[in-house]
Amino acid sequence: MNKIRILGLLLLLTGLIIMYIYNNSGLDFISGILIGAGLIWTITGQIKLRKDGR
């Protein structure tokens, strides 16, 4: 696993922990962003977009 996938797993776990521990609607948005970013980075393993303009 590369560093981006490990970071994605950490973000995913952090978002899930925040969602279940804190019962606050303000933190649901932040935990959703963390879960989404962690899921995408875990699956793709990259941050950069294509350089050919697509």
C-alpha positions in Angstrom: 0.0 0.0 0.0 1.2 3.5 -0.8 1.0 6.5 1.5 -2.1 7.9 0.0 -4.1 4.7 0.6 -2.9 4.6 4.2 -4.0 8.2 4.6 -7.3 7.3 3.0 -7.9 4.5 5.5 -7.0 6.8 8.4 -9.4 9.5 7.1 -12.1 6.9 6.7 -11.7 5.5 10.2 -11.5 9.0 11.7 -14.7 10.0 10.0 -16.5 6.9 11.2 -15.3 7.4 14.8 -16.4 11.1 14.8 -19.8 10.1 13.4 -20.5 7.5 16.1 -18.9 9.2 19.1 -20.3 12.7 18.7 -24.0 13.3 18.3 -23.9 16.7 16.8 -25.3 17.7 13.4 -22.4 20.2 12.8 -19.9 17.4 12.9 -21.9 15.1 10.6 -20.9 17.3 7.6 -17.2 17.1 8.5 -17.3 13.4 9.1 -19.1 12.9 5.8 -16.3 14.8 4.0 -13.6 12.7 5.8 -15.4 9.5 4.9 -15.8 10.5 1.3 -12.2 11.6 0.9 -10.9 8.5 2.7 -13.0 6.2 0.5 -11.9 7.8 -2.7 -8.2 7.9 -1.7 -8.4 4.3 -0.5 -9.8 3.1 -3.8 -7.8 5.2 -6.2 -4.5 5.6 -4.3 -3.7 9.0 -6.0 -4.4 12.6 -5.6 -3.2 14.1 -9.0 -5.5 14.5 -11.9 -4.5 13.6 -15.4 -2.0 16.0 -17.1 -3.4 15.6 -20.6 -6.3 17.9 -19.8 -9.1 15.3 -19.4 
